[in-house]
């Protein structure tokens, strides 16, 4: 595995109706690097967002979708998604504040 720095772990937040509803329970969803593990994700969230204390991390690997263009079939890239639960006394993550 390549040396992945903490700022390379979290790629972007997932903004859907389901993920926005989970924010009231201090549950945030991110797309993460496919080779990142749960401890790397926890460290990255705590370093990138000041005052955030991670309680637990759930991850899921998503296979690429099959796409077709004419008679040719292909697959989109695989992704990895992480759901991060914060503790009760931690601060909210600011990037979601205006949504």
C-alpha positions in Angstrom: 0.0 0.0 0.0 1.2 3.5 -0.8 1.9 6.0 1.9 -1.5 7.7 2.2 -1.5 11.0 4.1 -4.5 12.0 6.2 -5.5 14.7 3.7 -5.7 12.0 0.9 -8.0 9.8 2.8 -11.3 11.8 2.6 -12.1 12.6 -1.0 -15.5 14.3 -0.7 -18.7 14.3 1.4 -21.8 12.4 0.2 -24.8 14.7 0.1 -28.0 12.8 -0.3 -31.4 12.9 1.6 -30.4 9.9 3.7 -27.0 11.3 4.6 -28.5 14.7 5.5 -31.1 13.1 7.7 -28.3 11.3 9.6 -26.6 14.5 10.5 -29.0 15.1 13.4 -27.6 12.0 15.0 -24.0 13.2 14.4 -23.6 10.7 11.5 -21.6 12.0 8.5 -20.9 10.2 5.2 -17.8 10.6 3.0 -16.3 9.0 -0.1 -12.8 7.8 1.0 -9.7 6.4 -0.6 -10.3 2.8 -1.6 -7.2 1.6 0.3 -8.0 3.5 3.5 -8.9 1.5 6.6 -11.1 2.5 9.6 -8.3 3.8 11.8 -6.9 6.0 8.9 -10.4 7.4 8.3 -10.8 8.2 12.1 -7.4 10.0 12.2 -8.2 12.0 9.0 -11.6 13.2 10.3 -10.1 14.2 13.7 -7.2 16.1 12.1 -9.2 17.8 9.3 -12.1 19.0 11.4 -11.1 20.6 14.7 -13.1 19.5 17.7 -14.5 16.4 16.1 -14.1 13.2 18.1 -15.0 10.0 16.3 -17.0 7.3 18.1 -17.0 4.7 15.3 -16.6 4.3 11.6 -18.5 2.0 9.2 -17.2 1.4 5.7 -18.5 -0.2 2.6 -16.9 -1.0 -0.7 -19.1 -0.2 -3.8 -18.4 -2.0 -7.1 -18.5 0.0 -10.3 -21.7 0.1 -12.3 -21.9 -1.6 -15.7 -22.3 1.0 -18.4 -22.9 0.5 -22.1 -22.0 2.5 -25.2 -23.4 0.8 -28.3 -22.3 -2.8 -28.2 -19.3 -2.1 -25.8 -19.7 -2.8 -22.1 -17.5 -1.3 -19.4 -17.5 -0.6 -15.7 -17.2 2.7 -13.8 -14.6 2.9 -11.0 -15.0 1.2 -7.7 -15.5 3.5 -4.7 -15.4 3.2 -0.9 -17.9 5.0 1.4 -17.4 5.7 5.1 -20.1 6.6 7.7 -18.5 8.4 10.6 -20.3 8.6 14.0 -19.2 11.5 16.2 -19.4 11.4 20.1 -22.0 13.4 21.9 -19.6 16.1 23.2 -17.8 16.7 19.8 -18.4 19.7 17.6 -20.3 19.4 14.4 -18.5 19.3 11.1 -18.6 22.8 9.5 -18.8 21.8 5.8 -22.3 20.6 6.3 -23.5 23.7 8.3 -24.9 25.7 5.4 -26.8 22.9 3.8 
